[in-house]
Amino acid sequence: MKSIRLLAGAVMLAVMLISVGCVEEKEVRTFSMGEFIQIVSNYNRTILNQTKEVFYNFSSLNDNDEVIIEDVIHNLTYDSENNYTALYCITDLNNSLPFSGNITDKFQEGDHIKIDLHIVRDTFPYQTWTISIQTIEEGWDKSIHTFIPISSDSITKI
């Protein structure tokens, strides 16, 4: 009987936290490469001069969302000088995603792929301002607050 009350209490607490916004729900969103590139190219920027804060947010993604990209590889190009592979898919021939290391031995043109990414927020001081940016966890270095090639662990064949 005591365990039933504890379970009921835990469920009620979880519902209350979600309803007041203390726990954000994760949404899984699936896109083609072309759709994803359009979304991440469209940041909304909010500047609060009074508090010296700048917010960069994706227009249609939320913190903690999981993004699945499913597409077909059009081309892979390894850049040995910078140690990343530029991956182009058939739904966007003009834009690539950079993956860490040389993945040309694991993937080739025509492969059906799945890329698993997570949307996170990084908030940090910059000069006299505070920057808050929504970004891709697998392609962002929180210690230096900058983009990096996406972890090659994020991509698999399907």
C-alpha positions as CSV (number, residue, x, y, z in Angstrom):
1,M,0.0,0.0,0.0
2,K,2.9,2.3,0.8
3,S,4.5,1.7,-2.5
4,I,1.3,2.5,-4.4
5,R,1.1,5.9,-2.6
6,L,4.8,6.6,-3.4
7,L,4.2,5.7,-7.1
8,A,1.0,7.8,-7.2
9,G,2.9,10.7,-5.6
10,A,5.8,10.4,-8.1
11,V,3.4,10.4,-11.0
12,M,1.6,13.5,-9.7
13,L,4.9,15.3,-9.2
14,A,6.0,14.5,-12.7
15,V,2.7,15.7,-14.2
16,M,3.0,19.0,-12.1
17,L,6.6,19.6,-13.2
18,I,5.8,19.0,-16.9
19,S,2.7,21.3,-16.7
20,V,4.6,24.2,-15.1
21,G,7.6,23.8,-17.5
22,C,10.2,22.5,-15.2
23,V,10.7,19.4,-17.2
24,E,10.8,19.9,-21.0
25,E,9.4,17.2,-23.2
26,K,11.7,15.9,-25.9
27,E,10.2,15.7,-29.4
28,V,11.7,13.5,-32.1
29,R,11.6,15.2,-35.5
30,T,12.6,13.5,-38.8
31,F,13.8,15.5,-41.7
32,S,15.6,15.1,-45.0
33,M,19.0,16.8,-45.2
34,G,17.5,19.6,-47.3
35,E,14.7,20.3,-44.8
36,F,17.2,20.2,-41.9
37,I,19.6,22.7,-43.6
38,Q,16.7,25.1,-44.1
39,I,15.8,24.9,-40.5
40,V,19.3,25.4,-39.1
41,S,19.9,28.2,-41.5
42,N,17.0,30.1,-40.1
43,Y,18.0,31.4,-36.6
44,N,15.7,33.8,-34.7
45,R,17.7,36.4,-32.9
46,T,16.4,38.3,-29.9
47,I,18.5,41.1,-28.4
48,L,17.7,42.5,-25.0
49,N,19.8,45.7,-24.7
50,Q,18.6,46.4,-21.2
51,T,19.9,43.1,-19.7
52,K,22.7,42.7,-22.4
53,E,21.4,39.3,-23.5
54,V,21.3,37.8,-27.0
55,F,19.3,34.7,-27.8
56,Y,19.7,32.6,-30.9
57,N,16.9,30.0,-31.5
58,F,16.0,27.7,-34.3
59,S,12.6,28.8,-35.7
60,S,11.0,25.3,-35.4
61,L,13.1,23.3,-32.9
62,N,13.2,23.3,-29.1
63,D,15.9,22.6,-26.5
64,N,16.1,18.8,-25.9
65,D,14.5,17.9,-29.3
66,E,16.0,14.9,-31.1
67,V,16.5,15.3,-34.8
68,I,16.7,12.4,-37.2
69,I,18.0,13.1,-40.7
70,E,17.2,10.3,-43.2
71,D,18.6,10.7,-46.7
72,V,20.8,9.3,-49.4
73,I,24.4,10.3,-49.8
74,H,25.2,12.2,-53.0
75,N,28.9,12.8,-52.3
76,L,31.5,12.6,-49.6
77,T,34.7,14.6,-49.6
78,Y,37.5,14.2,-47.0
79,D,39.5,17.2,-46.0
80,S,42.7,15.8,-44.6
81,E,44.0,19.3,-43.6
82,N,41.1,19.9,-41.3
83,N,40.3,16.2,-40.6
84,Y,36.6,16.2,-41.5
85,T,34.4,14.7,-44.2
86,A,31.9,16.9,-46.0
87,L,28.7,14.9,-46.6
88,Y,26.2,16.0,-49.3
89,C,22.8,14.3,-49.7
90,I,20.5,14.1,-52.7
91,T,17.9,16.5,-51.1
92,D,20.5,19.3,-50.9
93,L,23.3,19.2,-53.4
94,N,24.7,22.7,-52.4
95,N,25.1,22.3,-48.7
96,S,27.0,19.7,-46.7
97,L,27.4,18.7,-43.1
98,P,30.9,18.2,-41.7
99,F,31.6,14.9,-39.9
100,S,34.8,14.4,-37.8
101,G,37.5,12.3,-39.3
102,N,37.6,10.3,-42.5
103,I,34.3,8.4,-43.0
104,T,34.8,7.7,-46.7
105,D,35.8,4.1,-45.9
106,K,32.5,3.5,-44.1
107,F,30.0,5.3,-46.4
108,Q,29.7,5.9,-50.1
109,E,27.5,7.6,-52.7
110,G,24.0,6.0,-52.8
111,D,24.1,4.8,-49.1
112,H,20.8,5.4,-47.3
113,I,21.8,7.0,-44.0
114,K,20.4,8.1,-40.6
115,I,21.9,11.0,-38.6
116,D,20.9,11.3,-35.0
117,L,21.3,14.8,-33.5
118,H,20.2,16.5,-30.3
119,I,19.3,20.2,-29.8
120,V,20.9,21.8,-26.8
121,R,21.4,25.3,-25.4
122,D,24.8,26.9,-24.6
123,T,24.7,30.1,-22.5
124,F,28.0,31.9,-21.9
125,P,29.5,35.4,-21.4
126,Y,30.9,37.3,-24.3
127,Q,32.5,40.6,-23.5
128,T,29.8,42.4,-21.5
129,W,26.9,40.4,-22.9
130,T,25.4,37.0,-22.3
131,I,24.9,34.8,-25.3
132,S,22.4,32.0,-25.3
133,I,22.5,29.8,-28.4
134,Q,20.4,26.8,-29.5
135,T,22.7,24.4,-31.3
136,I,23.5,20.8,-32.2
137,E,25.1,18.9,-29.3
138,E,27.1,16.6,-31.6
139,G,28.5,19.6,-33.6
140,W,29.3,22.1,-30.8
141,D,32.1,22.5,-28.3
142,K,30.7,24.0,-25.1
143,S,34.1,24.6,-23.6
144,I,35.0,27.1,-26.4
145,H,31.5,27.9,-27.6
146,T,31.9,27.2,-31.2
147,F,30.9,24.8,-34.0
148,I,32.9,21.7,-34.6
149,P,32.5,18.8,-37.1
150,I,29.7,16.5,-36.1
151,S,30.7,13.3,-34.3
152,S,31.0,10.5,-36.8
153,D,29.2,8.3,-34.2
154,S,26.0,10.2,-35.2
155,I,25.7,8.7,-38.6
156,T,24.7,5.1,-39.5
157,K,23.5,3.2,-42.7
158,I,19.9,2.2,-42.9
